[in-house]
Amino acid sequence: MGFRCGIVGLPNVGKSTLFNALTETAAAQAANYPFCTIEPNVGNVAVPDPRLQQLASIAGSAKIIETQLAFVDIAGLVRGASKGEGLGNQFLGNIREVDAIVHVLRCFEDGDVTHVEGKVDPIADAETVETELMLADLESLEKRVPNLIKKGQQGDKEAKIGAAVLGQTLDLLRDGKPARLTQPKDVEEARVFAQAQLLTAKPVLYVCNVEEGNAATGNAHSARVFEKAKAEGAEAVVVSAAIEADIATMPAEDRGEFLSELGLEETGLARVIRAGYTLLHLLTFFTVGPKETRAWTIPAGSKAPQAAGAIHSDFERGFIRAETTAFDDYVSLGGESGARDAGKLRQEGKEYVVHDGDVMLFRFNV
């Protein structure tokens, strides 16, 4: 199952540096899941999860395979993109194909790096991009909603639902607010809203690109971005793209000391990857055995058959049950046999909602 985060930003904010650091870091990871270039501007990266090592040690697994996120380096946006300025049409088309937006904001001062707007103001930069996305959504809905209203009045039930929920979204956009603030009142409205694929309905992660000296604490610019993210229900992280670029080309054994000298416990990219995972409301379950310990990604709220389907469609089609142990029980009881003896290995059926950290073995028959 693929989840894609699109990296966006104005020119000269460090977007490409960040993406290149992501890909270099991924290439240096364990050979089980090296960086994989799907397209020239798309890279798969592993989601850091210390639980994998614990599980693999208990089970004596020969290898560890992390779960993955795809990051897409999307062409830089300029003012007027919604009308096709610059690479506007390509930019908007690429945004439509991702699940979440990772918005890189310049939060550093550097006279040698020209800012496209002439000054460093991450809030204004964020609003420039958001405005272009809202204008594109507004243009789309101003054409669609009147048609839905007309069809709804003629008795088309689906159109009536669409007119109600997308009409609410259109009002928000006209008021200068993004589509993600729409509140569908039921499952049907939520389904229709999701099908609309609106650009500003996508969740947003703000990445504050700061100078090296502020990588651990952030600065006044990043503090403003965090306030904006909190008000919007978005996520934000602080990163120094320059530091990440250095780390990416550094031998693995030297990275810990380098980070420690800068007052950092982990790379900024690790925070970006985890925040993207959180932003998409994903969870991890594990399969464990002598050959491999592996993490799998599914949307929160998924039931056992859908989790089985993340491994193989046959597992979901022929699902019988899932032998399930909570991560903490698996570790504290020394693995599957200990969990079984203690009554902590459960037999779960089709209605079981998977929890983050579940260790699962699927029984199926096709």
N, C-alpha and C positions, 0 to 999 in steps of 0.2 A: 504494500500500500504506500503510495507516494504522497508526501506532504511537501509543498514548495513554498519557500519564503522568498519574496522578491526584494532585492536590495535596491533602494531608490535614493535619490538625492540630487541637489543642484550640482552643477560642475564645480570642481575643485574643493569638495568637502571631505574627500578621503574615501569615497565610496569604492573606487577601483582598488585602492590600496588595501582596504578591508577585505574585499572579495579575494584578492590575490593572496593575502595572508591566510584566509580560510582554506583556500585550495592547497597552499603549501603545507599548512599544518596537517590537513587531511592526508596528504601524500606521505607524510612522515609517520602516520599512525600504523598500527599493527597490520601486517600483510593480509589478515583475514578480510579486511574491508578497506583497501586503499582508496584514495580519492579516485572517483570515476567521472570522467568528463562525458556527460550525456550529450551535450551540445557545447559549442565553443564557450558559452557564457553560463553554463550550469554545472554545479559541482555537488556531489554527495558528501556529507560530513557526518562523522559519528557523534552521537549524543553521549557526553561523559556520564558514566554511572558507576560509582564505586561498588555497588552491590554485586556487579558481575564477577569481580575478583573473589568476593567472599563465597559466592555460590560455586564458582569453578574450583576453588580450593577444597571445598567440602566434597564435591562430586569427583574430583580428580580429572576434570575435563581437559582434553588435549588442546583445545583452543577456545577463545572467547570472541563472540561476534556482537558488536554493539548495534543498537537500532540507529536509523539514519534519518537525516533531514536533507532536503535539497535546497541549495541557495542559488538564486538566479540573479546574475548581474544585469540589471535593466538599464538601458540607455539613459543618459542624463536628461533631465527635464528642464525646459526653459519656460518662462512666462508665455502664455499663448498656446501651450501644448494642446489644450482642448479644442483649439481651432486648427490644429495641424502644424503649428510653428515648430521649427527644429525637427526633432524626430518624434513629434507629438503623437502621430497615429500609431507608430510602432510602440512607443512607450505605453500608451493606453491599452493597446492590444496585449502587450506582455503582462501588464498589471492584471488584466482580466483573467489570466491563466494561473495566477498564484493564489495560495490559500491565505497568506498573510503578507503584510508590508513591513519590511525592515527599513526604516527611514533614517539614513545617516545625516547627522546635522553637524555643521562645523561649529565647534565650541573652543577654538584656539585662535590666538592672534599670531599672524605671521605676515610681515610686510612683503615677503618674497612670493607669497601665494595669493594671487589676485582673487577677490571674491566677486562673483558674477553680479551681485547687487551693490558692490562698492563698500560694504560694511559687514562686520560680523554680528549677526542677529539671528540665532537659531530659531527663535519663535517666528520671526517673519519668514524665514526659509521654510519652516514647516507649513505655515499658512499659504505660502505660494504654491507648494505642491498640492496641499489639500484643496485649495481653491480650484485648481485646474481639474482635479478629480471630481469635485462637486459640480463644476460647470458641465463636464461630460455627462454625469449622471442626470443633471437637470435637463439637459437637451434630450436625453433618451426618454425620460419619464414624461416630459411635456408632449411628446408624440404618442406615448403608449397609454397613459392614463385616460385621456378623453375617449379613446377607442374602447378601453375596458369598461368605462362607465356606460357607453352606448350599448355594448353587448350585454352588460349586466342588466340593463333596463329591458332588454329583449328576452330575458330569462336564462341567460348563460350563467350557470352557477359559478364556474371557475373564474369567469370574467368579473363577476360580482365580488368574489373574494379578493381578486387582484386589485380591483378598483379601490376597495377599502384599505388594504394594507399599503399599496403603493401610492395611494392618494395621501396617506399619512406621511410617507417618505417624501413625496413631492413638496408638501408643506414645510417639512424640515429643511429641505434643500433651498427652498425659496427664502427661508429665514437664515440662511448661511450656516446650517448645521449638517453634519455628515449623516449618511443613510444608516449607519450603525446604531444611531439613537432611536431608530424605529422599534416599536414594541408590539410585535404580533400578539394578538389576543388568544390564539389557539394554535394547534398543530398544523391545521390547514393553511392558516395565514403565514406561519413560519416557513412552510414548504414553498409556497408561492413566492415569498420574499427571497428565499435562498436561490430559487430558480432565476430570479431577475439578474443575478450576477452583477450587482452594482459595485462600482469601484470603491466607494466610500463606506461600503458595508463590511469591508475586510478589516480584521483586527490589525492594530499598528504597534510596532515596537520601535521606539526612538533610541538610536544609538548616538550617544554624545561623544564625538571624536575630540579629545582634549590633547594638550601638549603633554610631553613625557612627565614633567614634574607634577602633574595633577591626575595621573592615571589611577592613583589609589584613592584619592579623596574627591575628585571632581573639582569644579570651579563655579564661579558665579553664573556663567552661561549654562552649564549643565544643571545647576540647581533650578533655574527657571524652567528648563525642559522637564525635569522631574515633577514640578508643580503642575505643568500642563498635562503630563501623562496621568497623574493622579486624578485630576479633574475630569479627564475623559474616560477613565477606566482602562487606559492603555498601559503598556510596560515601557520601562526605560532602563538602559544600562550605560555605564561609562567605559569607554575604550580609548586607548591611544593607538591609532592605526600604525603610527611609526614604530612603536614598541612591538606590536604584533608582527609587523613585517620583519623586524630583527629576530624575534623568537622563532619565526617560521623557518628561517635558514640556519638556525643554531642546532648543534648536536643535542639530542634529547637529554643527555646526562648533565648538560650545562644550564638547562632552562630553569630548574628549581632555584639554583643559587642566584641567577640573574633576576628572577621575579622577586626573590626575598630581598635583594638589595634595593629594589624599587618599592618595597612595602606591599607587595602583592602576594596573595595566597594562590592564585590561579590566573590563567590567561584571561584577557577580556573576551577572547573568542569563545572560551568555554561558557562564559556568562551569556553571550549572545545566543549560542546554540541552545542552552537550557531555557533561556527566556522565550525563544521562538517555540520551543516545545510546549511551554506553559501557555503561551499566547494562543496556540491552536487547540487548547483543551485536550491534550493527548495524555495517555498513560502508558506505562510499560508493564508487560507481563513477561515471564521468563520460561524458557524450556531448558532443562538441565539433564546432562547425561555424560557418559565417559568421553564421547567424541567431541562434544561442544556444549558450552553454556551460551545461550543466545537471548538477546533482548528483542522484543517485538513491540511495534507501535500500533495502537488502536485509539479511536476517539473515546473519551470518557463517556461512560454510560453504555458501552457495548456489552452485549450478552455473550455467553460462552461460544455459541456457534459462530458468531462474527469473529471472535478471537481466533477460533480454529481456522476460519477462512483466510486470516492474515498469513497463515503458514501455507495452506494449499486449499484450493476450492473444493477438492474432494473431501477434506476434513470437515468442511461446513456442510456439504451436501449429505454426507453419511454420518453426521454427528450422533453419537450415542450418549456420551457423558464426558465430563472433564474431571480428572483426579487433581484436586487443587489443594495447595498448602500456602498459607500466608508466608511472606518472606521472613518475618521475624521468627515464626515457628520453625521454618526450615533450618535457619541458622542456629537457633538456640538448641534444637533437638538433634543437630548433627546430620541432617539430610532426610531423605525420603523414608528410610526404614524407621528412624527415630520418630519422625512425625506420625507415621502409620501406627507404631506401637503406642504412642501417646494419644491417639484418637484425633490428631490434628490434620490428618489427610482426609479431605472431604470428597464425596462423590456428588458433583454438581450437574444439574440438567440444563435444558435449553433456556430456562428463564433466569439462570444465574447471571447477575451483573458483575462483570470482572472488576476487581480492585487493583489499584496500582501495586506492583510488587508480587502479585500472585505467581506462584510456581505451578505450571500446569502441564499435565500429560493428557492428551486427547484420545479417547476411544471412538473409533468410527467404523462404519461398514458401508462399502460402496459396491 
